[in-house]
Amino acid sequence: MEPVRVTVLADGRVGPRFIAGVQACLGARDRLTVIANTADDHWFLGLRICPDLDEIMTTLSPHGLEGPVETWNAQDVLTAHGTGGRSLRLSDRALATCLVRTDALRSGKTLTQATRRLMDRWELSTELLPMSDDELQTRLRVEVGGHSRVMSHAEYWERHQGLAPVTDVRLHGLEIANPAPGVMRAVMEADVVLLPPADPAAAMGPLVRLAGLGAALRTTTAPIIGVSPVVGKAAVPGASDELMVGLGLDVGAPAVAAHYGSRRSTGVLDGWLVDSSDLDRVRAVEELGVECRTTTIDVHHPETMARDALQLAAAIGHRPER
């Protein structure tokens, strides 16, 4: 049996668990490539912070979530000096990762090269790619206590846990950003492309809207399968009802599928998984021109979602080249 080449587009909140589920379903000869959202990246005290890349890297590392106990000595010192802000806390291990990355960037390396340096440290076989070497930033307008504030997606989750109302979502830098080296190949040469049950606005939105990458998603012969981030009328943990409302979406599996759109027209989906409790919504998704199946959507037990996504991809098969 030929090895399967799987590409996952991922954020740092829901993505790592879904990636772990995909890994559990793949054989030793299969190849997994992860393309990470970088629109949450930002500068902090002179360091380049890449929260999604780092969360995914932790999942892919041989130590995973069972590595050394985190320590917070540097953060404690920053807090004592009144420095470091309230919206971001870095463990000592995370701080060291950011130092290595920033040193590489300051020396002229790209984000892709800096990420490869960090990945090589663990001798990982999985390929992890930032979606772009260019700087992008997702900015949200959030209503808090009767006042409107603009903040990053990362700060929104750190301060408000995805619960504060969002009235606008903007992606700065998108018009000049290009896919990082290897990103287009990872999509065009894949046997299947998967989208985890992540927020479609600030988590998956930058990935599918990036020029070049969006075009590759529309033209690759690999089936593209997404998993709904909504069960019933509630977002899964790690996604946000408020962000979907801020994007102008109804909070429901068919509405998110319609937002991505079918590849039979101008969208990016061939298949869509909804929770088994949303069986009555399968027809609404299929009317969009997207194959729809049910699964158990549980971000804490992702293997079932991953297995059913791969099975749906196999059932759809490769699209003929245009």
N, C-alpha and C positions, 0 to 999 in steps of 0.2 A: 504494500500500500504506500502510495506516495506521501511524503510529509506535507503537512498543511501549513501554509503561511497565513498567520492571523495578525491583523493590525487593529489595535484598540486606540481610539481617541479618548483621552482621559483627563479629568480634573484631579484635584488633590483631596477632595472630600469623599465622594462616592467611588471615584475611579479606583483607588488602591484596593478596596475590597473586591470590586468586580474583577480586577486584574488577577487577584489571587484565585478567584473562582475559575477564570479562564485557564490559568496555569494548571489547576487541578484536573482539567478536562483534556489537556493536551498530552500527546505522547512524547517520548524522549527525542524523536527525530523532528517533531514539529517545531516551527519557528514563530516566536512571538515578538512583535515590534509594538512599542507603545509611543504614541505621539502625545506630548503633554501640553496642556494649556499654559501659556506663559503671560497671559494678560493680567494675572495677579502679581507679577513680578514688580519689585520696587526697590528703591534705594533707602537704606536705613543706617544712620550713623556711618555713612561711607561704605557700607556693605551692600552687595547685590543679593537681595532676598528672593528666592524662587520657591514659594511654598508648595506649589503643585509638583514640581520636579522632585523636591526633597521628600514629600510624602510618598510619592511613587517609588523613589529610590529605596526608601526604607522597606517597602513591601517586597521589592525585587531582591534585596540583599539577602545573603544566606542567614543572617541573624534575624531579619524581619522585625516583627514587633516583640520578639522575645530576646532582644539584645540586652546590653548592659542597662542597668537602671539609670534613668535620666537624672542628671544633676543640674543645678541652676545657680551655681556660684557666681558666674559672671553677671547673670541677670540680677541677682541680689545686690551686687555692688552698684550696678547701673541704677537700680531702684533707690538705693541709699543716697545716690548723688542726684536724684530727681531727674535722671536721664533715661531715655529709652522708650518713653511713652507708655500709655495704658492699653494701646490697641495691639501690641505685638510683644510676645514673650518668647525668647529664644533659650533653649536648653544649651548646655555647654557643648554637646555634640553637634547640635544644629549650628551653633555659632562657629565651630571649627569648620564645618562644611562651607558656610558662607565665606569664611576667610580664605579658604582654598580657592573657591570659585572667583572671588573678587581679585585675588592675586593673579589668577590666570587671565581675567578680563583686562586688568590694568597692564599686563605684559603684552597685550595685543591679541590674545586668543579670542575666538568667538564663543558664544554661549554653548554651541554644539561641541566645540573642542573642550571647553571647561567641563561640560557634563560627561564627556567621554573619559576625561582624566579621573573624575570622581568614580565613575562606574568601573573603570579598570582596576581601581584600588581593591574592588571586591571580586574581580575576575568573573563578572557576570556574563552569561551567554545571551540574555535578553537584551535587545537593542532599545534604548530609551533616547528619544529625540525631542528636543524642544520644538514647538511648532514653528518658531521663527527666531533668528538671531537678532532681529530688530526689536526695539523696545515698544511695547504696547501697554496700555493701562485701561482697565475697566473702571469706570467711575459711576457710582450710583447716587441719585438724589433721594435722600431718606428723610422721612418726617419723624421727628423725635420731640416729644413734649411741646407740640405746637410750632416747632421751628423746623425749617428745611436745611439740611446739611448735605454737602457732597463728600463722599468718602469712597475708598477703594472697596472692592468686593471682600478682600481679606479682613479689613477693619469692620465691615458690616457684620461678618460672622463672629469676629472676636468680641465686639461690643454688644451686638444685638441678637446673636444666634439665629439670624435669618427671620426674625419675627417682626421687625419694624416695617411700616408701610414704605414701599418704594414707588416713586412717581416717575423716574426716568432712568434709563440705562444707556450709557454712552461708552463707546470703545475708541479711545484716542490712539492715534498712530496707525490705524488699520489701513488708511489710504496709501501709506508708503512702505508697509511691511511686506516681506516676501517669505515664502516657506523656507525653513532651514534646509541645508543639504541632507539628502536622504529621505525627506518627508514625502516628496512626490513619488519616489520609487516605492516607498513602503505602502502607499495606497494603490499605485498602478500595478504593482507586481503581486499584491495580496491575493489569496484565495477567498478571504472573507474579511470584511471590515465591520467592527462592532462599536456601538455607541452605548455606554453604560447609562443607568437610570439617574442621570445627573441633571441639574438645572439647565434648561435650554437657553437661558438668557446670558448669564455671566460665566457659566462653566463650559458648555458646549458651543454657545454662540460664537465666541472668538475663533474657534477651530473651523466651524463650517462656513464662517464669513470671510476667512482669510483668502485673499486672491491667490489663485493657483491651487491651493489646497481644496477650496470649494469646487473649482473646475475639475480637479482630479476625482473628487467624490462623485461628481455627476457623470464621469466618463469611464471610470475603471470597470473592468469586466467582473470584478468581485462583487457578490451580493453584499449589500449594506444593511445590517440589522440593528435596530435600536430597541432599547428597553424603556418602557414608560417610567418616568420619575413620579408618577401619580398613581395612587391606589384609591379608587372611589373619588373623593373630592379632597384628598389630602396628599401633600407631597411626602415622599419618602424621607427618612432622616438623611441630612446632608444636602437636600434640595430645599427650596423655599417657596411656599404659596405666594408670599408677598412679591418675590422677584418675578414670578410668572404674571401676576396681576400687573406689576409695573411694566411688563413687556406688552400688556394688553391682551393676555391670554386668559381664557377660561381655565380653571384648574380641573383638568380632566385628561384622560389618556388620549381621546380623539383629537382634542384641541392641540396638544403638544405634537402629535403626529402630523396634523395639518400644518403646524408651524414649520416643521422640517420639510414637509412636502414629499411627494412621490417622484421617483426618478422616471416615471412614465411621462411626467411633465417637466418641471424645472427644479424639482426638489432633490433630496439626497437619500431617501429611504426606499428600499425594496421590501423590507419586512419590519414588523413591529410586534413586540411582545407586551401584552397587558396582563394584569393580575387575573387569576381565575375568578375573583369576585366581580370582575368587570366583563364577564362573558357577554352581557347584553350590549357591550360597546364594540364588539368585534366587527359587526356589520358596518358601523359608522366609519371605522378605520378602513375597511376594505373598499368602501365607496370612494375613498380618496385615491384608490389605485395602489394600495399598499397591502401586501399579504399580512395577515394578522393571526396570531396564535395566543393561547393563554399559558401562563406559567405561574410560579409562586414568586412574587416580587418581595424579597426580603434581603436588604443590604447586609444583614448580619449572617446570612447563609446564602452566599452568592453562587455556589456551584450549580444549583438547579437553574438559575437564570442563564448562566454561561452555557451550560449543556443544551438548554432549549434554544438559545440563540444560534449555537453552532448547528443544531439539527435543522432549524428553519433555513439557515443558509444553505445547507446541503440539499434540502428539498427544493429551494428556488433554483440553485445551480448558477453557473456562470452566465452572464449576459453576453450575447454576441457583440463583438467589437463594432463600433459605429464607423 
